[in-house]
Each structure stands twice: as structure tokens, then as C-alpha cells.
Amino acid sequence: MSGASTERSVEDGPACLVVGAGLSGLLAATRLQEAGVAVIVLEAAPVVGGRVATRQIALADGTTATFDHGAQYFTVRDRIFRRWVDDWQRAGVVRRWSDGFATPESSLYRDGQPRYCGQPCMRAIPEHLARDLDVRLASPVRAVSYDQQWSLATEGAPDLQAPALIMTPPTVQALALMDAGDAQLPPEARSALGSITYDPCWAVLAVLDGPSHIPAPGGLWPDGNVISWIADNQKKAISEAPSVTIHASPEFSRAHLAADEGAVARRLLHEAQRWLGADVVQYEIRLWPYSIPRQLYAERTLFCKAPGPLAFAGDAFAGPRVEGAALSGLAAAEAVLEHI
């Protein structure tokens, strides 16, 4: 671990900068702050969470439709992650949702693996983590450079500098930021990061005029050819109004990456019709361009000593999805603490 060498007051400036306020970035920052390291997190979006995302739509009748439209749930297999989840449960921001979900052949398929979700919604988890951190929202980083220390160029604000840096955006975006600031990486690190690939995912958020046909507790695994997941957010107990989240399969999303949004939404709603059970009042569609890592990096984090302490983290490092992202962020923080 670190020790006195990591001590640096906020007045001295941050000892580490974190790019991205998704689960990886927030857990990395939390671990660093617990160790006495002054840290600032920069997030391009106006909210925290990244793909741990929730959207609300106010309806004409005065009710609200709420959608978990990124990560839907998570499992817990690692003992380190278990301790964090236990803390979140005690804080009331996580609950156990189900041990399985319906399939086209079964009203409920149980595999004995508990699935957890945020309480009252998935974004409650990153909001809980961010509450005591210095998170700068709506602060997109435009370039990353290095000259004796790391420097982040952002819009409308002075550059931020720190001796250490953690990058948590999808690696395609992280490398683009490094290139924009002409930050030089060791060739082997750049090659490894460049080999990571992601699948996109089209997501439709549909408000219904009545209950859906999705069985309780509100999740369904279709055949996966066109749709990989459908959730009833009302049965999940997060939405006041009947609302469903539809995730397209990776294959469909890749094939329709440049397609017209309206056409994609209509196709997905048509494919989901047998489970909707009610008319669609209104809908929104969005694309997650880096939804699921397809080609992973073998370790929890990629750490570079040169040109300065730098760690890359995210769900593409040794394990996809929520648990993998969490463990990667924690690993990145430990790597920085060893070298800062």
C-alpha cells in the first residue's frame, strides 16, 4: 500500500485524476480517497453512472415512466465485490431482485444465482458512490498529455494536472484522448489496448398503456436472435407507469449500427410484440456504441509506469459487466497506490 508518500492535500492539487464517473472510475476514486489520496473525477455526461443508467420520462397524465436502460442487474461471485455489495445493501441502495428470469419456453428459469439491482433504480449505486467525491460533471476531456505530470484539457475550464491518472472510458475513446494530447504510451500497452473490441447495443424505452405480458419479476431472456433482453420496469418496482426496456442482440446491433433510428425501434417493438401485451404510447431509442466487451484484456487493469503512473480500467479488463467493471476500478486504484 501507500503510506505517507500518498499524502497530498486538496490545496496542493489532486494526486490522481480519474476520467469517467462510471462504476470503475467511482470505485477507483473511492479507494484512493480512502487511502488519503486527493482525487478528482471528470465526467462528460451531466450525471454519474455511465452504463449503469436510469432514464425518467414525465407523462401527460402526471405519472412518471422510469427505465433502467443500461445495465439491468448484476451478480456477485468475487469476495471483494461481495463486501461492497453488502455495504450497498446496508445503505439501502441495492436489493436482491431475482434468481432468474423468464425465457420463451419457461415462465421463470431459476439457476440459483442471485441477481441484484439498484434501489430505487440502478443509478442509485453510482450516485451513492459519488456523494463524497469531487466529481466534475458535464466536463468532457478533450485531450490527455504528459509533461512532468498528467494534464487533462477540458472545455471552458483550466487544464487539470496530477502525477497519476486513471482512464476508464471504453479503450477506443481513451486512446483517442491520448492521441489528441500526443501522450506517448509504451508500444506493448498501446497494442494491448487497441486489441480490445466492443459490441454495440440498441436500446428501446417504451411506455405502454397497460401491463405487459412479461412474467414477474419483470425480466425476460428471449431467443437472442434480434432481442437479447426485455424488462418490465413497473414489475421491477422502479417505474410508476407501465414501461419496458428492450435491448437488441449484439448481432442485430452490429448489423444495424448505421440504420435509421426509427426503423430500428419499429423492428424491435415488432419483435417484442408478443411480450408487450399493450399498446405503445411513446418510445425513445438510444445506442450504446460500447455496450459489451467482445475482446477482453486478460488482467483487471493495465498499468503503465511511463511516462507517468497511468492505469486503464473498465468492464473490458478481465471480466465484463458490472462486477468486472467494479473489480477493475479497484485494481486500478491499487496499482496507482503502489506507484504514486
NORJOBEL-V300540 format. One line per field, one symbol per residue. ss: DSSP state (A for helix, B for strand, O for the rest). psi: psi as a letter, one per 20 degrees, with the letter a starting at -180 (. if undefined). Layout:
BEGIN
ss=???
psi=???
END
This chain:
BEGIN
ss=OOOAAAOOOAAAOOOBBBBOOBAAAAAAAAAAAAOOOOBBBBOOOOOOBOOOOBBBBBOOOOOBBBBBOOOOOBOOOOAAAAAAAAAAAAAOOBBBBBBBBBBOOBBBBBBBBBBBBBOOOOAAAAAAAAOOOOBBOOOOBBBBBBOOOBBBBBOOOOOBBBOBBBBOOOAAAAAAAAAAOOOOOOAAAAAAAAOOBBBBBBBBBBBBOOOOOOOOOOBBBOOOOOBBBBBBOOOOOOOOOOBBBBBBOAAAAAAOOOOOAAAAAAAAAAAOAAAAOOOBBBBBBBBBBBBBBBBOBOOOOBBBOOOOOBBBOOOOBOOOAAAAAAAAAAAAAAAAAAAO
psi=adbhiippqhhirqiqqpopkaggghhghggghhjjppqpppphriqrhcinqppppprhjirppppoidphrqrohphghghghgghghijjqqpgrjrrqrhiphoopjioppqrqoirhihghhghihjqnporlmpphqprpnhrqppprpjqqqpqqhqpppjrqhghghhhghhjkppqphhghgghiiprqqrppppopprjaqrjpqqjjqpoaiiggpipppohghikipgqpqqpppqqggggghkhjrpggggghghhghighigjrqogrrqqqpohmgppgoqqhrhqopphqiroppprajjnioraggggghgghhgghgghhi.
END
